[in-house]
Amino acid sequence: MARQPGLSVRVKLTLSYAGVILLAGALLLAVVWVFLLRYVPEVIEAPPGRLGSTAVPDRSDLLAAFAPKAAVALLFLLVFGLLGGWLLAGSMLAPLTRITNATRLATNGSLSHRVQLEGREDEFRELADAFDTMLARLEAHDAEQQRFAANASHELRTPLAITQTLLDVARKDPDRDAGELVERLHFVNTRAIDLTEALLMLSRANRRSFSREHVDLSLAAEEAAETLLPLAEKHGVTIETSGDLARTTGSHALLLQLTTNLVHNAIVHNVPDRGTVSVTTGVRRGTVVLTVENTGEQLTPQVLSTLAEPFQRGTARVHGEHTGVGLGLAIVKSITQAHDGSLTLTARPGGGLRVTVQVPAAAPGG
């Protein structure tokens, strides 16, 4: 917003310091003057018989001697207050100047700069540390968004390139089986639609643009398991659901999507045969806990740390029939954060993954 030009904070502080010192000096001189008046009468009459002797000074003589000295003292205090206040204000505002410069750099797109204010803990150091933390998060978020945009562009370009290739082949070979071409085009188009819907779901979760209602995660877990049962049977995976009521507050559609994504990932990224998926719910210390475990390959810490990033598919980026679009856990993470919860990924000792989602429990009686 446009503002009228005004005095700098340093000038204001300098004038304030000088004003306080000048006022304190004036009050001190006033006290001295009042104290002296108690012992000096207005007019002193000479005693009889002492004419011609040295005159005794009265109040007017005292005022004539005191006033110039008081004026000089006040002038000195004014100059001292202005100079001292200017230097003191500059010293006090130096950290704020560094923070302002860092803010300008961040405004111009330089998020790598840090204030790194030295010294002991105080209000300015606390502000600088909070600003550095904010810059670090913004830099990490910006890098994440750039990776996401690059990956999304690649993922969206892939089905279009495949479609273009199939159409070019069909145009050059009119005798090619049209049924096979239509089938492959249908498969590629379906994956493109799934990817687009996943991106929209991710965007919706990040915006937190949803109405809140009471949701029981135990029922969502049972619904997701029942929906994905045919897929589990096809992969030879057994789904086990257990747990208590897990009431929370949020979007039923998003929380059901969260549960469905977790169960789907647990089924797809499992051992080839006789795999298991365990889904449990419960309440722990005011939070609703949803845990999904699955058997599978041994996961390294490096792989585990990137699973919740967009377009990561575990140990390999395989485009199988049910491998998804690589946004499953990214959507889970965004939905969890949109519900003020936390997501924890843990590698199971015998292979596989344990995913724990914790969200605030619904208020009792709500």
Secondary structure as UniProt FT lines:
FT   HELIX           9..37
FT   TURN            38..39
FT   TURN            48..49
FT   TURN            51..52
FT   HELIX           59..107
FT   TURN            108..109
FT   HELIX           123..172
FT   TURN            174..175
FT   HELIX           178..207
FT   STRAND          213..216
FT   HELIX           217..227
FT   HELIX           229..234
FT   TURN            235..236
FT   STRAND          237..243
FT   STRAND          247..250
FT   HELIX           252..268
FT   STRAND          275..284
FT   TURN            285..286
FT   STRAND          287..294
FT   HELIX           301..306
FT   TURN            307..308
FT   TURN            310..311
FT   TURN            314..315
FT   HELIX           328..338
FT   TURN            339..340
FT   STRAND          342..347
FT   TURN            349..350
FT   STRAND          353..361
FT   TURN            364..365
//
